[in-house]
Amino acid sequence: MFNWLTFLLLLSTRAVLAQTNSFHLDSQSELGIVLTEGWKWHKGDHQVWAKPDFDDSRWEMIDPTKDMGDLPQLRPGVTGWFRIRFEVDSSLLNMPLAFQVYQSIASEIYLNGNLLQKYGVVGPTGQEAVGYQPHYEPEGIIFQKTQQVLAVRFSLQPDLPYFYYIRPYKVFEFRLNSVKSAAYIRSLEVKHFGLNCFEAGMFLLLALIHLIFFLNYPKQKANLYFAFSAFSIGIGHLFFGFILKSTSLAFKAYAAAIDYPLIMPVYGIFLYLTIWDLFSQKRTPYFWFLLTYTAIGSLTFTRLYHSGYLWGVVLPLFLANAESLRISFDAFRKKQSGVLAIIIGLAAYFIFFSWFMLIVVDSIPNQQIIQEYDLASVLYNGSLFCAPISFSIYLSRKFAGTSKALESKFKEVQQLSTEKEATLLRQNAELQAALLEGQTTERKRVAADLHDNLGSTLSSLRWSLGAIDKNKLSLHEQEVYRHVQNSIELSYDQVRLLAHNLLPEELEKQGLWVALEQLTRKLNKNTPVTFTLHLPEKKERLKAKIAFELYSICLELINNILKHAQATEARIAVEEVNNEIKLTVIDNGKGISEKDPNGKGLRNIAERVKSLDGSWRVTSNEGKGTLSVISINNGSERYCK
């Protein structure tokens, strides 16, 4: 292999006295040579134009490497031919070389009359053309003679939204190179795709972060606007990466018409809305002008091939950026904290992007910075993150400050809530205690009324009834007399039992244990259910409140058994287990399907258990009885000293 390779390509016409031009290529430049001079073209289509001996002396000279907008003679839907003649130095004959094509047309390439390669579909009239961009895909070529004729049959695909943009629609570029250098040229395209994907990932990550900020604090809409801005340019760069990679001309044209508004005006207007939400929030006429102009420009810029992207895409971006800078300066003059970072980011973006656009419109020359990137690429990629990073820093600090303020406020509210809850619990406990005390007082009053008034009345009736001479009554009257006497006796016993159960005298004088024993005896005497009672061996007297509550709970449970359980046996047990007092009431009745939380008696039980800081567990299976277990802490404060 040679350390370096020099191609000598002699381009000449077949015309008489034609001038010959020499081109030298140093392979160490890794750029090869692009055939730009000596091309001719003619509108129409005839296969004989591919033959090397065809006379093309009357054809029009053309440089097909230019943008299609700079070649007015070429129009979409037209079929035509390019031809070029050149001589190859004998030292290059039979040597493996490479050619690479970049085009915005559909083409059939012929070398010396033989088909060399086809890209896309060339229609017979041009209306059926399907464009194809090969992106410098290397193809092998070997020259076997010095005289060469390259002919290209082509068509421009019609009805596409063509517009001039940063990567121009070059009509046809044919590059000759060494195999190694051709691979290098191709690798640059892949690197550009990877860079765009990386940039897209960074912007989409920023969009996600600030969307999360917004969801956590929706009042700060600046995070939402910035998320839309970062999402717009992120999707735009991801889309642009696929535009670079795609070979379909139709996809590239339509995708670019969508992509450029996302990268420039839509991105810029949402940055402006971020600044507007942070520092202004005044819907001035200029505010509505910017929104309207951005929308109209983004939708119509493809109508003017050369200047449409300038006024429809670039200008709205500059106007939004300038207005954002103005609002930021006003905020800076008003001593807004942290706004200087935004001003620096916007100013850097404005300077770098303006410099880049001056290169794009050929106002200042471009320069190669490194092998892969020129000055325009460096300026554009450098400008991308200036504003987003400064905005993200400011919004993140603002969100952190807001979060701290909210956290402090939350702690304050939480403390107030805790204090309020404690107050409510205390008031509820006091209310419950007052309620229970009122119930106890009422029980005493009702018990006294039953015993003293109704009991005395029934006693009088008994005495009056006893004064009647039964022997003077007829048999029927004697039967009625016995029935009335039995009813009065039963009523008298039930009133005494009811008065006793409401507040038994034994409970106040002798405590819970004696009261339960007395209650069990009366239940066994006056009810069809057989009750058994089990008490702890160590019978320390409980405090009056606890004794009364446990007795009342026991009465409620017994009342449920007598009314609903249809039981024949029931057991009441009080025991001390693991520093707890447990009251257990169990029956062999029909059981219940579920505890009714709306029953007054059950609500009373629940409230009384709660007043003792205890727990209540009910186990019931239909047809197998019901088990109720009430547990309270057996502390020393539970007992009388």
C-alpha positions as CSV (number, residue, x, y, z in Angstrom):
1,M,0.0,0.0,0.0
2,F,1.1,3.5,-0.7
3,N,1.5,5.9,2.2
4,W,-0.3,8.4,0.1
5,L,-2.2,8.3,-3.1
6,T,-2.6,11.0,-5.7
7,F,-5.5,10.9,-8.2
8,L,-5.0,12.7,-11.4
9,L,-8.4,13.1,-13.0
10,L,-8.4,14.9,-16.4
11,L,-11.8,16.2,-17.3
12,S,-12.3,17.0,-20.9
13,T,-14.9,17.4,-23.6
14,R,-15.0,15.5,-26.8
15,A,-15.3,18.8,-28.7
16,V,-12.6,20.0,-31.0
17,L,-9.9,22.0,-29.3
18,A,-11.5,21.3,-25.9
19,Q,-9.7,22.6,-22.8
20,T,-8.3,20.0,-20.4
21,N,-8.4,20.6,-16.6
22,S,-6.3,18.6,-14.1
23,F,-7.4,17.8,-10.5
24,H,-5.0,16.4,-7.9
25,L,-6.2,14.6,-4.7
26,D,-4.0,13.9,-1.7
27,S,-5.5,10.8,0.0
28,Q,-4.1,12.0,3.3
29,S,-6.8,14.7,3.3
30,E,-9.4,11.9,3.5
31,L,-11.8,14.0,1.5
32,G,-11.3,12.7,-2.0
33,I,-12.4,14.8,-5.0
34,V,-15.8,15.9,-6.0
35,L,-16.5,16.3,-9.8
36,T,-17.9,19.8,-10.1
37,E,-16.6,21.2,-13.4
38,G,-17.3,19.8,-16.9
39,W,-20.8,18.7,-16.4
40,K,-23.5,19.2,-19.0
41,W,-27.2,18.6,-18.9
42,H,-30.2,18.3,-21.2
43,K,-33.9,18.0,-20.6
44,G,-35.6,14.9,-21.9
45,D,-35.0,11.2,-21.9
46,H,-33.3,9.0,-24.4
47,Q,-31.3,5.9,-23.6
48,V,-28.7,6.7,-26.4
49,W,-27.5,9.6,-24.2
50,A,-25.8,7.0,-21.9
51,K,-23.5,5.9,-24.7
52,P,-19.9,7.2,-24.5
53,D,-19.7,8.2,-28.2
54,F,-22.9,10.4,-28.1
55,D,-22.2,14.0,-29.1
56,D,-23.2,16.3,-26.2
57,S,-21.4,19.4,-27.4
58,R,-24.6,21.4,-27.7
59,W,-25.7,20.6,-24.1
60,E,-25.9,23.3,-21.4
61,M,-23.1,23.5,-18.9
62,I,-24.2,23.0,-15.3
63,D,-22.8,22.3,-11.8
64,P,-25.2,19.7,-10.3
65,T,-23.5,19.9,-6.9
66,K,-25.4,23.1,-6.2
67,D,-28.7,23.3,-4.2
68,M,-31.8,22.6,-6.3
69,G,-33.0,26.1,-5.5
70,D,-29.9,27.6,-7.2
71,L,-30.6,25.7,-10.5
72,P,-33.9,27.1,-11.8
73,Q,-33.6,25.0,-15.0
74,L,-34.3,21.9,-12.9
75,R,-37.8,21.5,-11.7
76,P,-39.6,18.7,-9.8
77,G,-41.3,16.4,-12.2
78,V,-38.7,16.9,-15.0
79,T,-36.6,14.1,-16.4
80,G,-33.2,14.9,-17.8
81,W,-29.5,13.7,-18.2
82,F,-26.1,14.9,-16.8
83,R,-22.9,13.9,-18.7
84,I,-19.2,14.5,-18.0
85,R,-16.1,13.3,-19.8
86,F,-12.7,12.8,-18.1
87,E,-9.4,11.0,-18.5
88,V,-7.8,8.8,-15.9
89,D,-4.1,8.6,-15.5
90,S,-2.7,5.3,-16.5
91,S,-1.2,4.8,-13.0
92,L,-4.8,4.4,-11.7
93,L,-6.0,1.8,-14.1
94,N,-7.2,-1.5,-12.6
95,M,-6.8,-0.1,-9.1
96,P,-9.7,-0.6,-6.7
97,L,-11.2,2.8,-5.9
98,A,-14.5,4.0,-4.5
99,F,-17.2,6.5,-5.5
100,Q,-19.8,8.1,-3.2
101,V,-22.9,9.9,-4.1
102,Y,-25.0,12.5,-2.3
103,Q,-28.1,13.5,-4.2
104,S,-31.7,14.9,-3.8
105,I,-33.0,13.2,-6.9
106,A,-33.7,9.7,-8.3
107,S,-30.8,8.6,-10.6
108,E,-29.4,5.9,-12.8
109,I,-25.6,6.2,-13.2
110,Y,-23.9,4.9,-16.3
111,L,-20.1,4.6,-16.8
112,N,-19.1,4.2,-20.5
113,G,-22.7,3.2,-21.4
114,N,-22.9,0.5,-18.7
115,L,-25.2,0.9,-15.7
116,L,-23.1,1.5,-12.6
117,Q,-25.7,2.2,-9.9
118,K,-29.4,3.1,-9.4
119,Y,-30.7,5.3,-6.6
120,G,-34.5,5.6,-6.3
121,V,-36.9,5.4,-9.2
122,V,-36.6,7.6,-12.3
123,G,-40.0,7.9,-13.9
124,P,-40.4,8.1,-17.6
125,T,-42.0,11.5,-17.4
126,G,-40.6,12.6,-14.0
127,Q,-43.9,12.6,-12.3
128,E,-43.4,9.1,-11.0
129,A,-40.0,9.8,-9.6
130,V,-39.1,8.5,-6.1
131,G,-36.1,10.4,-4.7
132,Y,-33.3,8.7,-2.7
133,Q,-30.4,10.0,-0.7
134,P,-27.6,7.5,-0.3
135,H,-25.5,9.5,2.2
136,Y,-22.1,8.8,0.7
137,E,-22.5,5.0,0.8
138,P,-19.2,3.7,-0.7
139,E,-19.4,1.8,-3.9
140,G,-16.5,0.1,-5.6
141,I,-15.2,1.2,-9.0
142,I,-12.2,0.1,-11.2
143,F,-11.1,2.1,-14.3
144,Q,-9.8,-0.1,-17.1
145,K,-9.1,2.6,-19.7
146,T,-8.1,6.3,-19.5
147,Q,-11.1,7.7,-21.5
148,Q,-14.3,7.8,-19.3
149,V,-17.8,9.1,-19.8
150,L,-20.2,9.4,-16.8
151,A,-23.9,9.8,-17.7
152,V,-26.7,10.3,-15.2
153,R,-30.4,9.9,-16.0
154,F,-32.4,11.7,-13.3
155,S,-35.7,13.0,-12.1
156,L,-36.7,15.3,-9.2
157,Q,-39.6,13.9,-7.1
158,P,-42.5,16.3,-7.4
159,D,-45.1,17.5,-4.8
160,L,-42.7,17.6,-1.8
161,P,-42.3,20.6,0.6
162,Y,-38.8,21.5,-0.5
163,F,-37.1,24.4,1.3
164,Y,-33.6,25.6,1.7
165,Y,-32.1,24.6,5.0
166,I,-28.8,23.9,6.7
167,R,-28.2,20.7,4.9
168,P,-29.0,21.8,1.4
169,Y,-30.8,19.7,-1.3
170,K,-27.7,19.1,-3.4
171,V,-28.9,17.9,-6.8
172,F,-26.1,15.4,-7.5
173,E,-22.6,15.1,-6.0
174,F,-20.2,12.4,-7.3
175,R,-17.1,11.9,-5.2
176,L,-14.0,9.7,-6.0
177,N,-11.8,8.5,-3.3
178,S,-9.6,5.7,-1.9
179,V,-11.5,2.9,-0.2
180,K,-10.1,3.9,3.2
181,S,-11.0,7.5,2.8
182,A,-14.5,6.7,1.5
183,A,-15.1,4.7,4.7
184,Y,-14.0,7.8,6.7
185,I,-16.4,10.1,4.9
186,R,-19.3,7.6,5.5
187,S,-18.4,7.4,9.3
188,L,-18.9,11.2,9.6
189,E,-22.6,10.7,8.8
190,V,-22.9,8.1,11.6
191,K,-21.2,10.4,14.1
192,H,-23.7,13.1,13.3
193,F,-26.6,10.8,14.0
194,G,-25.1,9.7,17.3
195,L,-24.5,13.3,18.4
196,N,-28.1,14.2,17.6
197,C,-29.4,11.3,19.6
198,F,-27.2,12.3,22.6
199,E,-28.5,15.8,22.5
200,A,-32.1,14.6,22.2
201,G,-31.6,12.4,25.3
202,M,-30.2,15.3,27.3
203,F,-33.1,17.6,26.4
204,L,-35.8,14.9,27.0
205,L,-34.2,14.2,30.4
206,L,-34.5,17.9,31.3
207,A,-38.1,17.9,30.1
208,L,-38.9,14.9,32.3
209,I,-37.2,16.5,35.4
210,H,-39.1,19.8,35.1
211,L,-42.4,18.0,34.3
212,I,-41.9,16.2,37.6
213,F,-41.2,19.6,39.3
214,F,-44.5,20.9,37.8
215,L,-46.5,17.9,38.9
216,N,-45.2,18.3,42.5
217,Y,-45.9,22.1,42.5
218,P,-48.5,22.9,39.7
219,K,-48.7,26.6,40.7
220,Q,-45.3,27.2,39.2
221,K,-46.2,26.8,35.5
222,A,-42.7,28.0,34.4
223,N,-41.6,24.4,34.9
224,L,-44.3,23.1,32.6
225,Y,-43.4,25.7,29.9
226,F,-39.7,24.8,30.2
227,A,-40.6,21.1,30.0
228,F,-42.4,21.7,26.7
229,S,-39.5,23.8,25.4
230,A,-36.9,21.0,26.3
231,F,-39.3,18.4,24.9
232,S,-39.7,20.3,21.6
233,I,-36.0,20.7,20.9
234,G,-35.3,17.1,22.2
235,I,-37.9,15.5,19.9
236,G,-36.7,17.8,17.1
237,H,-33.1,16.6,17.5
238,L,-34.1,13.0,17.7
239,F,-36.2,13.5,14.6
240,F,-33.3,15.2,12.9
241,G,-31.1,12.3,13.7
242,F,-33.5,10.0,11.8
243,I,-33.7,12.6,9.0
244,L,-29.9,12.3,8.6
245,K,-30.1,8.5,8.6
246,S,-33.1,8.2,6.2
247,T,-32.6,7.6,2.5
248,S,-36.2,8.5,1.6
249,L,-36.3,11.9,0.1
250,A,-40.1,12.2,0.8
251,F,-39.6,11.4,4.5
252,K,-36.7,13.9,4.7
253,A,-38.7,16.7,3.1
254,Y,-41.9,16.2,5.2
255,A,-39.9,15.5,8.4
256,A,-37.8,18.6,8.0
257,A,-40.9,20.7,7.5
258,I,-42.1,19.5,10.9
259,D,-38.7,19.3,12.6
260,Y,-37.4,22.8,12.0
261,P,-40.3,24.5,13.8
262,L,-39.8,22.2,16.7
263,I,-36.0,23.0,17.0
264,M,-36.4,26.8,16.5
265,P,-39.7,28.7,16.9
266,V,-41.6,26.3,19.1
267,Y,-38.6,25.8,21.3
268,G,-38.0,29.6,21.5
269,I,-41.7,30.5,22.2
270,F,-41.9,28.1,25.2
271,L,-38.6,29.5,26.5
272,Y,-40.2,32.9,26.2
273,L,-43.4,31.6,28.0
274,T,-41.1,30.4,30.8
275,I,-39.6,33.8,31.3
276,W,-43.0,35.4,30.9
277,D,-44.5,33.2,33.7
278,L,-41.6,33.9,36.0
279,F,-41.2,37.6,35.7
280,S,-44.0,39.3,33.7
281,Q,-47.4,37.5,33.2
282,K,-48.7,40.5,31.3
283,R,-50.6,39.6,28.1
284,T,-49.5,42.6,26.1
285,P,-50.2,43.0,22.3
286,Y,-46.6,41.9,21.7
287,F,-47.2,38.7,23.6
288,W,-50.1,37.8,21.3
289,F,-48.1,38.9,18.3
290,L,-45.3,36.5,19.2
291,L,-47.6,33.6,19.6
292,T,-49.5,34.3,16.4
293,Y,-46.4,34.9,14.4
294,T,-44.8,31.7,15.6
295,A,-47.8,29.7,14.7
296,I,-48.2,31.2,11.2
297,G,-44.5,31.1,10.4
298,S,-44.2,27.4,11.5
299,L,-47.1,26.4,9.2
300,T,-46.3,28.5,6.1
301,F,-42.5,28.8,5.9
302,T,-42.1,26.1,3.2
303,R,-43.9,28.3,0.6
304,L,-40.8,30.3,-0.1
305,Y,-37.9,28.0,-0.9
306,H,-34.9,30.3,-0.2
307,S,-36.2,32.8,2.4
308,G,-39.1,31.0,4.0
309,Y,-37.1,29.4,6.8
310,L,-35.5,32.7,7.7
311,W,-38.8,34.7,8.3
312,G,-40.9,31.7,9.3
313,V,-38.5,29.8,11.5
314,V,-35.4,31.7,12.4
315,L,-37.0,35.2,12.9
316,P,-39.6,34.1,15.4
317,L,-36.9,32.4,17.4
318,F,-34.8,35.6,17.5
319,L,-37.8,37.8,18.4
320,A,-38.8,35.4,21.3
321,N,-35.2,35.3,22.5
322,A,-34.9,39.1,22.4
323,E,-38.1,39.6,24.3
324,S,-37.0,37.0,26.9
325,L,-33.8,39.0,27.3
326,R,-35.7,42.2,27.8
327,I,-38.0,40.7,30.4
328,S,-35.0,39.2,32.2
329,F,-33.2,42.5,32.3
330,D,-36.3,44.2,33.8
331,A,-36.3,41.5,36.5
332,F,-32.6,42.0,37.1
333,R,-33.1,45.7,37.6
334,K,-35.9,44.8,40.1
335,K,-33.3,42.8,42.1
336,Q,-34.9,39.4,41.3
337,S,-32.6,36.8,42.8
338,G,-30.8,34.4,40.4
339,V,-32.0,36.0,37.2
340,L,-28.4,36.8,36.1
341,A,-27.8,33.1,35.2
342,I,-30.8,33.3,32.8
343,I,-29.4,36.5,31.2
344,I,-26.0,34.9,30.7
345,G,-27.5,31.8,29.1
346,L,-29.9,33.7,26.8
347,A,-27.1,36.1,25.8
348,A,-24.7,33.3,25.0
349,Y,-27.4,31.5,23.0
350,F,-28.2,34.7,21.1
351,I,-24.5,35.3,20.2
352,F,-23.6,31.8,19.2
353,F,-26.7,31.2,17.2
354,S,-26.5,34.5,15.5
355,W,-22.9,33.7,14.5
356,F,-24.0,30.4,13.2
357,M,-26.8,31.9,11.1
358,L,-24.4,34.4,9.6
359,I,-22.3,31.5,8.4
360,V,-25.4,29.7,7.0
361,V,-26.4,32.8,4.9
362,D,-22.8,33.1,3.7
363,S,-22.3,36.5,5.4
364,I,-19.1,35.3,7.1
365,P,-16.9,32.3,6.0
366,N,-17.0,28.9,7.7
367,Q,-13.8,27.3,9.0
368,Q,-12.8,23.7,9.8
369,I,-12.2,23.4,13.5
370,I,-11.5,19.7,13.8
371,Q,-11.7,16.9,11.2
372,E,-15.3,16.0,12.1
373,Y,-16.7,19.5,12.7
374,D,-16.6,22.9,11.2
375,L,-17.1,26.2,12.9
376,A,-20.8,26.3,12.1
377,S,-21.4,22.9,13.8
378,V,-19.4,23.9,16.8
379,L,-21.4,27.2,17.2
380,Y,-24.7,25.5,16.8
381,N,-24.0,22.6,19.2
382,G,-22.4,25.0,21.6
383,S,-25.5,27.3,21.6
384,L,-27.9,24.5,22.2
385,F,-27.4,24.1,25.9
386,C,-26.7,27.7,27.0
387,A,-30.2,28.7,27.6
388,P,-31.7,25.4,28.8
389,I,-28.9,24.8,31.3
390,S,-29.3,28.4,32.8
391,F,-33.0,28.0,32.9
392,S,-32.8,24.6,34.5
393,I,-30.4,25.9,37.2
394,Y,-32.7,28.8,38.0
395,L,-35.9,26.7,38.1
396,S,-34.2,24.0,40.1
397,R,-33.1,26.5,42.7
398,K,-36.5,28.1,42.7
399,F,-38.2,24.7,43.1
400,A,-35.7,23.8,45.9
401,G,-36.6,27.1,47.7
402,T,-40.3,26.5,47.2
403,S,-39.9,23.0,48.5
404,K,-38.2,24.2,51.6
405,A,-40.8,26.8,52.2
406,L,-43.6,24.2,51.6
407,E,-41.8,21.8,53.9
408,S,-41.6,24.4,56.7
409,K,-45.2,25.3,56.1
410,F,-46.2,21.6,56.2
411,K,-44.4,21.1,59.5
412,E,-46.1,24.1,60.9
413,V,-49.5,22.9,59.7
414,Q,-48.6,19.4,61.0
415,Q,-47.8,20.8,64.4
416,L,-51.0,22.8,64.5
417,S,-52.9,19.7,63.4
418,T,-51.3,17.6,66.1
419,E,-52.1,20.2,68.7
420,K,-55.7,20.5,67.4
421,E,-56.0,16.7,67.3
422,A,-54.8,16.5,70.9
423,T,-57.3,19.3,71.9
424,L,-60.1,17.4,70.1
425,L,-59.1,14.1,71.8
426,R,-59.1,15.8,75.2
427,Q,-62.4,17.5,74.5
428,N,-63.8,14.3,73.2
429,A,-62.6,12.4,76.3
430,E,-64.1,15.1,78.5
431,L,-67.3,14.9,76.6
432,Q,-67.4,11.2,76.8
433,A,-66.7,11.3,80.5
434,A,-69.5,13.8,81.0
435,L,-71.8,11.7,78.9
436,L,-71.0,8.6,80.9
437,E,-71.4,10.5,84.1
438,G,-74.7,11.8,82.9
439,Q,-75.8,8.2,82.0
440,T,-74.8,7.1,85.5
441,T,-76.8,9.9,87.1
442,E,-79.7,9.2,84.9
443,R,-79.5,5.5,85.7
444,K,-79.6,6.4,89.4
445,R,-82.6,8.6,88.9
446,V,-84.5,6.1,86.8
447,A,-83.6,3.3,89.2
448,A,-84.9,5.4,92.1
449,D,-88.1,6.3,90.2
450,L,-88.7,2.7,89.4
451,H,-88.1,1.5,92.9
452,D,-89.8,4.4,94.8
453,N,-92.7,5.3,92.5
454,L,-93.6,2.4,90.2
455,G,-92.5,-0.2,92.8
456,S,-94.6,1.5,95.5
457,T,-97.6,1.6,93.1
458,L,-97.3,-2.1,92.3
459,S,-96.9,-2.8,96.1
460,S,-100.2,-0.9,96.7
461,L,-101.9,-2.9,94.0
462,R,-100.7,-6.1,95.6
463,W,-102.0,-5.1,99.0
464,S,-105.3,-3.9,97.5
465,L,-105.7,-7.1,95.6
466,G,-104.9,-9.1,98.7
467,A,-107.9,-7.4,100.5
468,I,-110.4,-9.0,98.1
469,D,-112.3,-12.0,99.4
470,K,-111.7,-14.7,96.8
471,N,-114.5,-16.9,98.2
472,K,-117.1,-14.4,97.2
473,L,-116.0,-14.5,93.6
474,S,-117.4,-16.7,90.9
475,L,-115.2,-19.2,89.2
476,H,-114.6,-16.9,86.2
477,E,-113.8,-14.0,88.5
478,Q,-111.4,-16.1,90.5
479,E,-109.6,-17.0,87.3
480,V,-109.3,-13.3,86.4
481,Y,-108.2,-12.6,89.9
482,R,-105.4,-15.1,89.7
483,H,-104.3,-13.8,86.3
484,V,-104.2,-10.2,87.6
485,Q,-102.4,-11.2,90.7
486,N,-99.7,-13.2,88.8
487,S,-99.2,-10.2,86.3
488,I,-98.8,-7.8,89.2
489,E,-96.3,-10.1,91.0
490,L,-94.3,-10.6,87.7
491,S,-94.3,-6.8,87.0
492,Y,-93.2,-6.1,90.6
493,D,-90.3,-8.6,90.3
494,Q,-89.3,-7.2,86.8
495,V,-89.4,-3.6,88.0
496,R,-87.2,-4.5,91.0
497,L,-84.8,-6.4,88.7
498,L,-84.7,-3.6,86.2
499,A,-84.1,-1.0,89.0
500,H,-81.4,-3.2,90.4
501,N,-79.7,-3.8,87.0
502,L,-79.6,-0.1,86.2
503,L,-77.4,0.6,89.1
504,P,-77.3,-2.2,91.7
505,E,-76.7,-1.2,95.2
506,E,-74.1,-3.9,95.5
507,L,-72.0,-2.3,92.8
508,E,-71.6,1.0,94.7
509,K,-71.2,-0.6,98.1
510,Q,-69.3,-3.8,97.5
511,G,-67.8,-3.5,94.0
512,L,-68.0,-5.3,90.7
513,W,-67.4,-8.9,91.8
514,V,-70.3,-9.0,94.3
515,A,-72.6,-7.2,91.8
516,L,-71.8,-9.8,89.1
517,E,-72.5,-12.6,91.5
518,Q,-75.8,-11.1,92.5
519,L,-76.7,-10.4,88.8
520,T,-76.0,-14.0,87.9
521,R,-78.2,-15.3,90.6
522,K,-81.1,-13.1,89.5
523,L,-80.6,-14.0,85.8
524,N,-80.7,-17.7,86.6
525,K,-83.8,-17.2,88.7
526,N,-85.7,-15.0,86.2
527,T,-84.6,-16.0,82.7
528,P,-84.6,-19.2,80.6
529,V,-80.8,-19.0,80.0
530,T,-78.5,-20.7,82.4
531,F,-75.6,-18.3,83.3
532,T,-72.3,-19.4,84.9
533,L,-69.8,-16.9,86.4
534,H,-66.0,-17.2,86.8
535,L,-64.1,-14.5,88.7
536,P,-60.4,-14.1,89.4
537,E,-58.9,-15.6,92.6
538,K,-57.4,-12.3,93.6
539,K,-60.4,-10.0,93.8
540,E,-59.0,-6.6,94.3
541,R,-61.7,-4.0,94.1
542,L,-61.6,-2.0,90.9
543,K,-62.2,1.8,90.8
544,A,-65.8,2.9,90.5
545,K,-65.6,4.1,86.9
546,I,-63.9,0.9,85.7
547,A,-66.3,-1.3,87.7
548,F,-69.3,0.6,86.4
549,E,-68.2,0.4,82.7
550,L,-67.4,-3.3,82.9
551,Y,-70.8,-3.9,84.6
552,S,-72.6,-1.9,81.9
553,I,-70.8,-3.7,79.1
554,C,-71.7,-7.0,80.7
555,L,-75.4,-5.9,80.9
556,E,-75.4,-4.9,77.2
557,L,-73.9,-8.2,76.1
558,I,-76.4,-10.2,78.4
559,N,-79.3,-8.1,77.0
560,N,-78.2,-9.1,73.4
561,I,-78.1,-12.8,74.5
562,L,-81.6,-12.7,76.0
563,K,-83.1,-10.8,73.0
564,H,-81.4,-12.2,70.0
565,A,-79.2,-15.3,70.6
566,Q,-81.9,-17.9,71.4
567,A,-79.3,-19.5,73.7
568,T,-79.8,-21.9,76.5
569,E,-76.4,-21.4,78.2
570,A,-74.0,-18.5,78.6
571,R,-70.8,-18.0,80.5
572,I,-69.4,-14.8,82.0
573,A,-65.7,-14.8,83.0
574,V,-63.3,-12.1,84.4
575,E,-59.6,-13.0,84.5
576,E,-56.2,-11.4,84.7
577,V,-53.9,-12.4,81.8
578,N,-50.5,-10.8,80.9
579,N,-51.2,-7.7,82.9
580,E,-54.6,-7.3,81.4
581,I,-58.2,-7.7,82.7
582,K,-60.3,-9.7,80.3
583,L,-64.1,-9.8,80.4
584,T,-65.3,-12.8,78.3
585,V,-69.0,-13.4,77.5
586,I,-69.9,-16.5,75.4
587,D,-73.2,-18.2,74.5
588,N,-74.3,-21.3,72.6
589,G,-76.9,-19.4,70.6
590,K,-77.5,-19.0,66.9
591,G,-74.6,-16.6,66.4
592,I,-74.6,-13.5,64.2
593,S,-73.4,-13.2,60.5
594,E,-71.6,-9.9,61.2
595,K,-71.5,-7.2,63.9
596,D,-74.0,-4.4,63.3
597,P,-72.1,-1.1,63.8
598,N,-75.3,0.9,63.9
599,G,-76.9,-0.9,66.8
600,K,-77.3,1.4,69.8
601,G,-76.2,-1.3,72.3
602,L,-73.1,-2.2,70.3
603,R,-72.2,1.5,69.9
604,N,-72.5,1.9,73.7
605,I,-70.2,-1.1,74.2
606,A,-67.7,0.3,71.7
607,E,-67.7,3.7,73.4
608,R,-67.3,2.2,76.9
609,V,-64.4,0.1,75.7
610,K,-62.8,3.1,74.2
611,S,-63.2,5.1,77.4
612,L,-61.2,2.4,79.1
613,D,-58.4,2.4,76.5
614,G,-59.3,-1.2,75.8
615,S,-60.0,-3.5,72.9
616,W,-63.1,-5.5,71.9
617,R,-63.0,-8.6,69.8
618,V,-66.1,-10.5,68.6
619,T,-66.0,-14.0,67.1
620,S,-69.3,-15.4,65.8
621,N,-70.2,-18.2,63.5
622,E,-73.8,-18.7,62.5
623,G,-75.3,-21.5,64.5
624,K,-72.3,-21.8,66.8
625,G,-72.8,-18.9,69.3
626,T,-71.0,-15.7,69.9
627,L,-67.7,-14.9,71.8
628,S,-67.0,-11.4,73.0
629,V,-63.7,-10.5,74.6
630,I,-63.0,-7.1,76.2
631,S,-59.4,-6.4,77.2
632,I,-58.1,-3.5,79.3
633,N,-54.7,-2.7,80.7
634,N,-54.3,-4.0,84.2
635,G,-52.3,-1.1,85.7
636,S,-52.1,-0.2,89.3
637,E,-54.3,2.8,88.7
638,R,-57.2,0.4,87.9
639,Y,-57.6,-0.6,91.5
640,C,-58.7,1.2,94.7
641,K,-55.9,1.9,97.2
